[in-house]
Every structure is written in structure tokens, then in C-alpha cells.
Amino acid sequence: MKRFHVHVSVANLADSIRFYSALFAVEPTVVKDDYAKWMLEDPRVNFAISQRGAAPGLDHLGVQVENEAELAEMHTRLSGAALPLDEQIGAACCYARSDKYWTVDPQGLAWETYQTLGDVPTFGESRTALAAENVDASACCSPTRGKPVGVPVKSSCC
């Protein structure tokens, strides 16, 4: 069964954890120094927040899948949308290793579909290395935003 994913960049992690824990009536499933995640069943959503220097607000949206068949199905769906698509196999991001596909919608909003394969001890790849490559490292592994339709998506990872 698929799970809707929302990732929000926040200005103050502790304040945001307090707010979202009250809103969802449950504490986060994962808490790190710069990140928190709720794996909710009602509504079925993976809601994550991070405080990593990005402008506060919506970071990206996505669909988390449970197996390779669902990931292949989502890849087919995204390919059919005729928008830029970026594949990341074995990506280390948001304290997890995942296989994922990224795209941007016609408004330039980043969308990911992914299968989590396991946990990793760090948020993701070095922002310093990404900066050296002139990649936007503000979002968690997401493609650079605002790409026009037909332009290949260049992904970044923390």
C-alpha cells in the first residue's frame, strides 16, 4: 500500500515537533538533531520536517511505496507524465537508503516516489560536495526546482 509523503523545511525544529505532535496526536517516529518524521496511519502519510538551512515551507511531496513492483508502477506513471525524471538507486538521504525517482510538476514543485530499503546514520551526502558541483543542496535529495518541461532534472542530495 502506498503512503503519501510530505517534507517541510522548518525554522525551529523543536517548536515544529511540538506543533506537529499536537496536530497528529502522536510523537514522531524518528527524531534527529535536524530532522523528524511521523509515519501516520490516519491519514496514511509519511510527514517529515527538517531544519537544514532551506527556506521554511513546503520542500517536496511524494509517494512512498512498499515494494519493487509498486516502485516500477510509479516509475511508469511518472514516465507517462512526459516531465523530467531522475533516477536515484541506493540513494542515502533523510537517514534512509532508498531507490527513488524524482520529477517536478509543471509548477516546478519537486515530487519523489521511493521505496525505503533501510536506515543510514547520516542525513545524506555532504552539502559541501554538492556545493562544489554547483548543485542546489537546499532540499533533501530533490531535483533542482523550477525546471521547465523537457529539461533533464539534476537531483541534489543533502
C-alpha positions in Angstrom: 0.0 0.0 0.0 1.3 3.4 -0.9 1.8 6.2 1.5 1.6 10.0 0.8 4.8 11.8 1.7 5.2 15.5 2.6 8.5 17.1 3.6 8.5 20.6 5.1 11.6 22.8 5.9 11.2 24.5 9.3 12.9 27.4 11.0 12.8 25.8 14.5 12.8 22.0 14.8 11.7 21.8 18.5 8.8 24.2 18.0 7.7 22.3 14.9 8.0 18.9 16.6 5.8 20.3 19.4 3.2 21.7 16.9 3.0 18.6 14.6 2.9 16.2 17.6 -0.1 18.1 18.9 -1.7 18.2 15.5 -1.2 14.5 14.8 -1.8 13.5 18.5 1.4 11.3 18.4 5.1 11.8 18.8 7.5 11.5 15.8 8.7 8.0 14.8 12.2 9.4 14.0 13.9 12.3 15.7 17.4 13.6 14.9 19.2 16.8 15.6 17.9 18.3 12.3 15.0 16.1 11.3 11.8 14.4 12.5 9.3 12.1 10.8 5.8 10.8 11.6 4.6 7.6 10.0 0.9 8.2 10.3 -1.8 5.6 9.6 -4.8 8.1 9.8 -4.3 9.7 7.5 -1.7 7.3 5.9 1.1 9.8 5.4 4.9 10.0 5.9 5.3 13.5 7.2 8.9 14.8 7.6 10.4 18.1 8.7 14.0 19.2 8.7 16.0 22.2 9.8 18.9 22.2 7.3 19.2 25.8 6.1 16.5 25.7 3.4 13.8 28.4 3.4 10.9 27.3 5.6 8.0 25.9 3.8 7.0 23.0 1.6 10.1 21.2 0.5 8.7 18.4 -1.6 5.9 15.9 -2.0 5.9 12.2 -2.8 4.6 8.7 -2.7 6.3 6.1 -0.6 5.9 2.5 -1.9 6.4 -0.8 -0.1 8.0 -2.9 -2.8 9.8 -3.0 -6.1 6.6 -3.7 -8.1 4.9 -0.6 -6.7 8.0 1.4 -7.4 8.1 0.2 -11.0 4.4 1.1 -11.3 5.1 4.6 -10.1 8.1 4.9 -12.5 5.8 4.0 -15.4 3.2 6.6 -14.2 5.8 9.4 -13.9 7.3 8.4 -17.3 3.8 8.8 -18.8 3.6 12.3 -17.5 6.2 13.5 -20.0 8.1 15.5 -17.4 11.8 15.4 -16.5 12.6 12.2 -14.5 15.6 11.5 -12.4 16.5 8.0 -11.1 18.4 7.6 -7.8 19.1 3.9 -6.9 20.5 3.3 -3.5 20.4 7.0 -2.5 21.3 7.9 1.0 19.0 10.7 2.2 16.9 11.6 5.2 18.5 9.0 7.4 17.5 6.2 4.9 18.7 4.3 1.9 16.2 4.3 -0.9 15.5 3.6 -4.5 13.7 6.6 -5.9 12.5 8.6 -8.9 12.2 12.4 -8.9 10.4 14.8 -11.1 9.0 18.3 -11.0 5.4 19.2 -11.7 4.5 21.9 -14.3 4.8 24.5 -11.5 8.3 23.3 -10.6 7.3 21.6 -7.3 9.5 18.6 -6.6 7.9 15.1 -6.4 9.5 11.8 -5.4 8.4 8.3 -5.5 10.5 5.9 -3.5 11.0 2.6 -1.7 12.9 2.7 1.6 15.5 0.0 1.8 16.9 0.6 5.3 18.3 3.2 7.7 21.6 5.1 7.4 23.3 7.1 10.2 23.5 10.4 8.4 21.0 12.7 6.7 22.7 12.3 3.3 25.6 13.2 1.2 27.8 16.1 2.0 26.4 19.6 1.2 30.0 20.7 0.7 30.5 18.2 -2.1 27.2 19.3 -3.7 28.1 23.0 -3.5 31.4 22.2 -5.2 29.4 20.6 -8.0 27.2 23.8 -8.1 24.1 21.7 -7.1 21.2 23.2 -5.1 21.6 21.4 -1.8 18.7 23.0 0.0 16.3 20.1 -0.4 16.7 16.5 0.7 17.9 14.7 -2.4 15.4 16.5 -4.5 15.8 17.8 -8.0 16.5 21.5 -8.6 13.2 23.2 -8.6 11.5 25.2 -11.4 13.0 23.3 -14.3 10.9 23.8 -17.4 9.3 20.8 -19.0 11.7 18.9 -21.2 14.8 19.9 -19.3 16.6 17.0 -17.6 16.3 17.0 -13.8 19.5 17.3 -11.9 19.0 16.0 -8.4 20.7 17.1 -5.3 21.1 15.3 -2.1 21.8 16.8 1.3 
